[in-house]
Amino acid sequence: MAITVAQAYEIASRLGCRLLAGEKGLARDVSFIDSIEQPDIEPWIRKNIFYITTGYAFRDDADKLCSLVKALYEKDAAALAIKSRFMESFPEPVVELAKQLGFPLILMPDDLPFIELSYPIMVAIVEKQNNLLEFTKLKLFEYSTQVMDNNLFVDILTGNIKIPDEADYRANALNWIKPPIRLVVMDIDDFESYIQNKNEEDIQNTKDAVINMIKEYVGRKQVKCTVVNKNDSFTCILSQSYTVEMLKQVFAEISQRIHDKGGLRVSAGISSVAEQFIDLGKLYEEARDAISIGRLHRSSDIMYIEEIRFEQALKRMCKDPFYKEYTNGILSQLLEYDKKNEGHLLETLETLIAHMGVRNTTAESLFLHRNTLAYRIKKIESLCGYSLDDSDNLFKLGLALKMRHYI
């Protein structure tokens, strides 16, 4: 069952909304509420959905807004609620079209957050169906907020939002933490193996459980953040006021809690700081880089990008095919020799470089006799064509050894 637009408008009018046109359509059914922030939304319009929008995508184009109203009417959408903040005056042709079609067009106050309109309407819809208990109402509020948080986050990451003011406006409407901000991204290790033989409902329940554990724990630690979900990762948007050391401790505890309760191993990456929401994509890439570097070196389950900028530079650099050729050209003969002879030349070279070319400490570290080490070094020199007595050569070989991890 659904409520009518008239019933939804009764709720909206108490929040300062005003019906501009479409009284004839007030008997339309409303089964859900959703947001529109992109102009080319027609293929995804669904029947009986009450749509809301800031109007930003249509701010300079009354024709696009008319096309949207017409598409909503033709696909039996319920109504459109819109803000006029980004328009000098509300386009009269849009109002006239809505009147002709009998399609409900509602003007929202500019300072009314989406969630304050969407939540009571969704409660009314569900109460009509099930007479929900207060606990279920709270869950519905959380779900509506989560969907809108996820949508905004993905829109910023994918470049659907290009104007900083639009990102700020929508984030403020959802009561996100104010910039400057940083991200902590938590990623489930080997998620593909975990979801094998599990149905979609089980997978979603696992994701919901992880989100709830994160929210519950950060709330207990009085860390204010917005948590969004993208695939098998969970992103926390936080104020820069929290120290990195504190975040490492909190998210290490969360990681352990997730492992203890759900048997999942989680890796986390901490980004740098940004002054605007539009830069979330950059922060997200940094945190993802930190996760992948941490997994590669197994040094820690929680990595801070500022502490591994050199490794990040190598990772980004090695996307260029040239560096694969360069590294293979230097190390391929060593790798081939070790493979054929079950040798340890690569390990020997790495240890020698780690000890700055000092042979006594290298031999001790590898538990080798000096003569055995000398033999291995001569073999490495003959295969690579580099003298290991030259510090410049040690640097070149060391760089190649580091780069090979990212190729």
C-alpha positions, 0 to 999 in steps of 0.5 A: 500500500502507499499514501497519496500525494495529498497526504505527502503534501500535508506533511510537506506543507507543515514544513513550509512547502508550497504547491505550485501546480498539479492539484489534479494529481494529488490523488497519485500514489506515493510508494517511496521518496528519492532525490534527483540531482542529474539532468539526464535522469529519465531512464531511471525514473520509476512509478509512484516515486516522490522525487526531490531536488535542489534544482542545481542541475536545472538552474539555468535551463527551464527547458530541461526542467520542463523535460523532467516534469514531462518525463516524470508525468509520462512515467507515472512518478508521484510528484516533484519537490524542488528548491529555487535557491539556484534560480533568480525566479521560478520558471513560469513555463514549468509551472504552466506545464505542471498545471496542464499535465495535472502533475504535482509540483511543490516548492521547498524552502531553501533551508529545509534539509532533504532528510527532514522532508523525506523521513516523515513521508517515508514513515507515513508510507510504512505506517500505512503498510505495517503500523511500524514500531518506534524502533523500526521507524529509527531503522528507516530513518537510518536507511534513508540517510544512508542511501542519500549519504551513499548517493552523494559520496558516489556522485562526488567520486565519479565526477557527477558533481563538478562544482564545489558549491553543489557538493557543499550544499548537498553535504550540508543538507545531509548534515555532514561533518564540516571541512576541513575533513579527512577519510578513513577507508576500511576494506574487507580483505579477500571479500570475493572469497568470503561471498562465495556461495552467499546470496545477495541478502546475506552479503547485504546483511554482512555489510549492514552489520559492519556499518553498524559496528563502525557507527556504534564504536565511533559513537561510543568513542565520541568520534563524529563521522559520516559512514558511507558504503561503496562495494566492500569498503566503508568510508568514514568522513571525519573532522581533521581535529582528530589526531592520526594517532587517535584514529589509528587506535580507534580503527584498530579496535574497530578492526579487531571488533569486526574480526571477533564478531564476524570473522572478517579481516579488515585493512584501513587507510587514512587520508590527508586533509581536504578543505572542500567536499569536492576533493573527496575523490582525491582523499579516497584514492589516497586512502585506497593507496594506503590500504594496498601498500599496507597489504603489500608490505604487511607492516600494519593493517592501518596505514596513514598516507603521509607516512608512505608518500614515497611508496605511493609515488612508486605505486603511481609511477609504476602504472606507466609500462616503461617502468615495468620494462626498466625493472625487468631489464635490471632484475629479470636475470636474477629472478630467472637464476633463482627460479632455475637454481632455487637460489637466493640472489634476490634476497641477498641483494635486498639484504645488502642494500638494506645494510647500505652495502656493508658486507659484514652485517649483511653476512650476519643478517643472512647467517652466511660465511663471508666467502659465500656472500662474496660468491653470491655478490660476484654472481649478482654482478655478472648477471646484472652488470652492476658493480655492488661496490658503487653506491649509485649502483646500489641505489639504482638496484634498490629502486628497481627492487622497490618498484617491482612490488608495484608492477 
